[in-house]
């Protein structure tokens, strides 16, 4: 069972935004698709784990040097790092013919639905699984505070059936799509995003309306966001860095 999955691909029209480059939400969706395919190869897919076990992403960090253009050939790679008890990082890269242009990592864990308990990952991966501890991003995940009481509200997002995954809650990649919908194409083009950190705090469901709040940080070009459920619970926090 290979430590790394490497594929040659190209950027599809459906993955692109108005700039004819791979969109921010498509980057997150691409990472999720890569992880799902590799999990099949490693025999740790949700299907093989059974109906009572489910992979959960708790945090995601992405660094973007350049977004590839429509029809541009790219090389995709992903690999799991050695698990630490109930958590494991999975790394991702998207490369052009010069090298890595997008890198990311996600922190995963496995939830037993019936008990609500997180599982020891050494018991989940089959014996003989190869891990790769190459670090695609050296920096730790960002720590975003939970105090958004005085933060500016920049919009609301109604969760629809298009956002729901097979377990019945909002898909992880749908949050970044929802957040990007708060910005105009001009805002996205004029303020190129280079880094994104998301921490998933609580599950959200179809029919709920998320309030999106934003606050500037002491770091130039850096803004923290929270997507807040109707009961006041923070569903996700996001840190975005722009050029």
Protein Blocks (a to p, Z undefined) as FASTA:
>chain_A
ZZbdcddddddfklpcfkopacfklmmmmmmmmmmmmmmmnopafklnojkbccddfbdc
dddfbdcdehiacdddddddddehjaccdddddddfkbcfbdcddddddddfknopacdf
klmpcghiacdfbdfblbdcddddfblklpccfbdcdddfklpcfkopacfklmmmmmmm
mpcfklmmmmccfbdcdddfbdcdehiacdddddddfbehiacdddddfkopafbdcddd
dZZ
